[in-house]
Amino acid sequence: MPLIDHLLANVTVRKAIWKLWYPFLTRRLRGEEVLFLNYAYEEEPPLGLPLAPADEPNRACIQLYHHVATQADLTGRDVLEVSCGHGGGASYVVRTLRPRSYTGLDLNPTGVRFCRQRHRIEGLSFVQGDAQSLPFADGSFDAVLNVEASHCYPVFPRFLAEAARVLRPGGHLLYADFRFTTGIPAWEQAVAAAPLTTVRRRVINAEVLRGLEKNSERSMELIVKHLPKFMHGLGRDFAGIDGSRIHTAVRDGALSYRSYCLQKPGA
Ligand SMILES: C[S@@+](CC[C@H](N)C(=O)[O-])C[C@H]1O[C@@H](n2cnc3c(N)ncnc32)[C@H](O)[C@@H]1O
């Protein structure tokens, strides 16, 4: 097992690494329109979502949000996004799916400041907080959205319990993320043990691989421009550039990328 995997298996180290990495990334990318931090999604034939011209450069990343968020009707609902990153998904969902309110939460204070300045839309607000200890009362939301972030959480079942707690009865957790093969049994056990019913589960490796490939050139440009040379390998892996460990794992199935629609019982 590579050293980095040993380190990431340790809960305390994992928390510290992500806590430092994302604010570092936000500061490095300041000045670029990097509104998404996910691996992206494309179907075959292409999804062809109608998008505003300004959204076009982010098409593949938006499509991952669209795929996950449209598993339930969000019109007129109160939505919490846990781990909203740079807020591109929050902005897209508010503008197109018309929830009543949308709160984006992230652990990264620099990212939350960026979101507040960049996405000024009525009904959309951002707060800094931890997915494992959500700063909201029980039953505050109709839906919780969570895209490609739960692999960062030190204790994943705690997030599921918190999502269930802040949902109203009948509310949905709309969720997507990945795990390497060794992490899949614990992942599946946690989902099965959560106080949520699985309405739908899909493996989306093929769609994510197409998304990664569409974004590869732009991601590589950003790595070369903003990361010191000794970090290029790490950057290539993090961004899933063609030939990187992540890209190969998505392609060969050493990693499973899934989307879920989970529901809190008792509507
Ligand atoms: C790969 S990014 C995805 C961001 C966004 N969902 C997107 O698709 O663009 C993972 C995000 O999880 C956030 N994160 C990591 N640990 C967290 C935690 N314990 N609580 C809340 N957010 C966390 C990071 O700050 C980062 O913004």
The ligand as an ORCA input file, in Angstrom:
! r2SCAN-3c Opt
* xyz 0 1
  C     -13.819     17.207     -4.090
  S     -14.444     18.645     -3.261
  C     -16.101     18.705     -3.914
  C     -16.709     20.072     -3.781
  C     -18.069     20.244     -4.483
  N     -19.041     19.326     -3.969
  C     -17.929     20.087     -5.976
  O     -18.373     19.055     -6.493
  O     -17.384     21.001     -6.624
  C     -14.661     18.080     -1.575
  C     -15.149     19.179     -0.629
  O     -15.401     18.596      0.668
  C     -15.072     19.570      1.651
  N     -14.899     18.880      2.948
  C     -13.910     18.044      3.338
  N     -14.093     17.615      4.605
  C     -15.247     18.199      5.033
  C     -15.991     18.144      6.256
  N     -15.565     17.409      7.308
  N     -17.134     18.864      6.348
  C     -17.572     19.619      5.303
  N     -16.914     19.702      4.120
  C     -15.768     19.011      3.985
  C     -13.811     20.203      1.110
  O     -13.512     21.431      1.742
  C     -14.176     20.329     -0.388
  O     -14.809     21.558     -0.642
*
